[in-house]
């Protein structure tokens, strides 16, 4: 049985051979300035393999350049989580009102409810400011319109 595999040239182990292997190689030489420019272009492209980047440049394929500012993204994420927390407080508002009327007299519950309403209006104004900040941030830094 092993003699048949040796005669046919088929193996049961190792990597499968490619249909069209890349066997043609080219070499280029760059000076220090050109190499620095090449490396900066390669880093901004976001590609992982330099050979793929070079072939994309040679055959004029589109090369994506992605720049991510971690500080801006962190700020945006914190704003959106803060907005989510404000929404969660709004969901619990009805539960607080029920507890006030269940555990206190009408007069005390109305007094506490008045304080709660006052805090709620302040929180609503703050929530509107957060929404405005998120919208300003999106228009300035995220360029959702593709501009």
N, C-alpha and C positions, 0 to 999 in steps of 0.2 A: 504494500500500500504506500509506503514511503517512497518507493522507487517510482511509482506513478506520479507523485507530486513533484519529485525532482525532475522527471522527464518533461512534464508539462510546464514547469516553472512557476507553479502556484504555491504560495505559502499559506499556512494557517495562522501566522503570527505577524506582528509588525503593523506599520501604518499602511493603509490602503493607498495605492499609487493614484496621483491626480491625473485627470484626463488631459489637461493642458498645463503642464508644469512650467513655471517661470524659470527658464534656464539662461536667458540673455541678461548680462549684467553690464552696467556702465559705471564709470567712475568719474567724479568731478573733483576739482580742487578749488577751495575757497580760501581767500585771505582772511585775516582776523576780522576786518570790518564786515565783509560779506557773510562770514559765519555768524557774527553777532546778529545781523539783520535776519538771516535765515532762522536762527533759533528763536528770535522774538516773534517772527511770523508763525513758526511752528507752534509756539506756546499759545498764541492768541487763537489759533485755529481750533484748539481743543481736541485735535486728533491724538491718538496714542502711539502710532507707528510713524516714524519719519519716512519710511519708504512709501507708505500710502499717501502721505502729504506731498512728497515729490512727484509721484505719478499723477496726483490730482492737479498739481501746478502745471506739469508738462502737457497734459491733455486738456487743460483749461476747464476742469470741472469746477463747479462752485464750491468754494471753501467757506464754511461757516466760521465766523469769529464771534465768540461768546465771552463777554466780560461780566463777571458777577462780583458785585460789591457786597461783601458779607455784612458790613455795618448797616447798609440800607435794607438788606433783606431781614436782618435781625430786628431793626426798628419796625418794619412793616409787620413782621410776625407778632411782635409784642403788641402792636396796636390792634391787630385783629383778634388776638386772644383776650385782650382787655375788653374789646367790644363784646365778645362772646360771654365773658363773665357778667357784664352788665345785662345782657339778655337773660342769663340764668337767674339773676336777682329779680328781674321782672316776672319770671315764671313763678317764683316763690312768693310773690307779693300777695296773691289770693290766699295762700295758706296762712300767712301772717295775719291777715285780716280776720280769718275764721278763728284763729287761736285767740286773738284779742277779744272778740265778742264772746267766746266760750269761757275764758278764764277770768275776765274782769267784768265789773258792772258796766252798765250802759254809759255812765258819765266818764269813768276812767278809760273805757275803751275808745270813746269819742276823743278824749284828750290825746291818747297815744296815737290814734289814727290821724289826728291833726298834725302831730309831729312827724309821723310817717309820710304824710302827703307832702309836707314841706321838704323833707329829705329827698323824696321821690322827684319833685320838680327840679331840685338842684342836680340830682343824678341824671335826669333827662337832658338838662342843658349840657352837662358834661358829656353825655353820650353823643349829642349832636356835634359837639366840638371834635370828638374822636372821629366821627363819620366824615366831617369836613377835612380833618388832617389826613385821613386815609385817601380821600379823593384827591387832595392836593398832591400827596405823595405819588399816587398812581399817575397823575397827569405829568408831573415833573420828571419822575425817575423811572417809571416802568414802561412808558411809551406804548400803551396798549393799542393805540391806533396804528402802530407800525411806522411811526415817523422817526 
